[in-house]
Amino acid sequence: MVPEMESITIATVQEKGIDSVVDWFDRHKQSFYALGWFYLQNQQQMEELFYRSIIKVHKELPRFKNAGSFELWVTSIFIDNCRELSKEKVIQASEEITPHKDLFKALDQLEDDEKEAMILTYGAGFSQEEAAQILRVSVGKLKELMFSGVKSVRKQLDGSTYNGCKEYQNNYIDYLEKTMKRPEKIEFEMHIYNCRECQEDLAAFQDVTIMLNHAEWMSDLPVPEHFIENIKESLAEKERARQHKSKKRKRMALIFASVFVFGIGIAILSGAFNYVYYGWTEEDEQLRTFLQQDLGQRLSLEAESEGVKIRIKGVVADDYQTLVFYEIEDTNEDKQYVMFSEDGVFIENENELMKHDTYPRHYPPDLKAEMNKREKNVFYGKIGLRPLEENSGVLKLNIERIQELALDEQEARLGFGYRSNGFKTGEWKFEVPVTKQPSVIYELNEQAKIEGIPVRLDKLILAPTATLLEYGIPFEEQEKRIDRIHFGDLEVNNVKMKPDQFGGYNYLQPEGSWQKFQMYYDPFYGEDPKDITVQFVSAYFSFDDKKSIELDLNQSFPQTFEYAGSTISIDKVEIGQPTIIVISNHEVENRKFERLHLNVVGEDEYEPISMGMDQEGVIVDKNGVQYDMKSPTFDYEKVEQPRHFVTVETLMLDGNKVIPKRLDLYGYSSMKYLDDRVKISLD
């Protein structure tokens, strides 16, 4: 692995979406490809591995708090997917030419946990502490796996065994890595001096570790041509399916069913009864709100496996999603568990019952809810599933894996909110009856302007599980374009609904020169809307601004040039494999751009150059305060309307000693703060 890989910020994802994760994996595909090859050795599965990992990193990124290594977090997700895919049946391994074939074969004969320990430490270059965290084992256990792995590799390569004193064999790793304490080191060296068998053992052990520590056996594994392009196409295919135009729905009234049918006065009494009744009898705070509005179904389904009970408490469904509310109780220990729709949860009859042109929405666990603070062995949560195709059906819900929450604050930081080695497998099966609730659609047909660019406000949708604003922005070529809008609260009848900032919008089928979106807000419960207020808090723009900078390699560096009102430095150009170009601008105050759009042109202008890119930057809040993203105390969620300014950009030109001729800048992107409100009457 490349030391200290750069992380992806929430701001980058908000601007570029899943493309930012794809680009990150593209820059580091060599090391991750080699890592995955040890598990799968099948080209089709390798593409599926990267595809799953990209999606999982993108969905889970809001929970990454920069408290630990981004590389460790991604690698943990990657290895979990490796393990899952390695269990799936494949017809045969790919007939791919593999460098260091004997070494690969020897490593492949190891037990899975030995193989993982060897690959992460000797191959990928992680420290013992980092590898132990990724594998969710203790450092002591990791050393045992490393030692037994080296023994097995040696036996596979030359048939030799270790005949030294067993009580000293556990010291080999610490001694060779120079981590032994001085008293133990002196005792160990005195023994080695007098023990011929241990001398031979240590020398042989060192030979194997030296061979393993050479990075070539990881970096020489060829990544197939168009590998990342194939994955991008799979993601694009998924997006096209998600954007497939759905059937036009008739406007439907939102029905508040009444227990009694004796007139308006009795209906009001019934509503009050529901509010009081569920306020007293339903512990799940999130489900309670729906039941008090007479929306959704209260359930009492239970299954137990491995000492853990899972209860399905209720379900609320509409044309946009299906919410399933659950309670997990550990009957043996004080542990809290959560589950995720994309990991360990399967709908057996999903293809027959559910829509395929949508993707399940992600709901992170609510750790601050009072209901989750009362008992140390019980946790309440919800998962989002695709909507039903028909009005009702019975979901065959199978749960195979849940994950333990980290209750200790320090462990929570190290484990990104979850306990290391905290997965629990079992078999919990349910048949969940689901009935969709109707939605109300209001045609808005309004148009606003942001920085002179028109924005269409097309529809307001009041659904039981969410309030949706359907809008459009022009995507035709212009010198200044809106890439993304950040919305503030949506007011309906003076009631404010919070926007979903993470994954809170859907792409829709374009209409002419307009790209259509749906923005998700909290659900609205109240009287028929009479007026609404839409708030714009910021927007991301792309600006076209072309300029070419000739690179004079005969002059010393740094060299500077003016662009978009700033002085940009070309710090260095190093010709090699790859060729490295570093450009920087550390003055972010009043800077027009957050990141540049550029390309490198070689001596042959018509031959495109494949290029990787690393970035450094700072976070700046609305008040101009700068934050160090690498600081252990940095909390992105507490920063008010953050902007991510790139300060250093390192360009890596693939190939052998590529000579760059010039930089072509074709524009830049930047966020602008807004305080615009659009009031719309629905009379």
Secondary structure by P-SEA (a helix, b strand, c coil): cccccccccaaaaaaccaaaaaaaaaaaaaaaaaaaaaccccaaaaaaaaaaaaaaaaaacccccccccaaaaaaaaaaaaaaaaaaccccccccccccaaaaaaaaaaccaaaaaaaaaaccccccaaaaaaaacccaaaaaaaaaaaaaaaaaaacccccccccccccaaaaaaaccccaaaaaaaaaaaaacaaaaaaaaaaaaaaaaaaccccccccccccaaaaaaaaaaaaaaaaaaccccccccccccccccccccaaaaaaaaaaaaaaaacccccaaaaaaaaaccbbbbbbbbbcccbbbbbccccccccbbbbbbbbbbccccbbbbbbcccccccccccccccccbbbbbbcccccccccccccccccbbbbbbbbcccccccbbbbcbbbbbbccaaaaaaacccccccbbbbbbbbbbbbbbbbbbbbbccbbbbcccbbbbbccccccccbbbbbbccccccccccccbbbbcbbbcccbbbbcccccccccccccccbbbbbbbccccccccccbbbbbbcbbbbbbbbbbbbbbcccccccbbbbcccbbbbcccccccccbbbbbbbcccccccccccccccccccccccccccccbbbbbbccccccccccccccccccccbbbbbbcbbbbbbccccccccbbbbccccbbbbbbbbbbbbcc
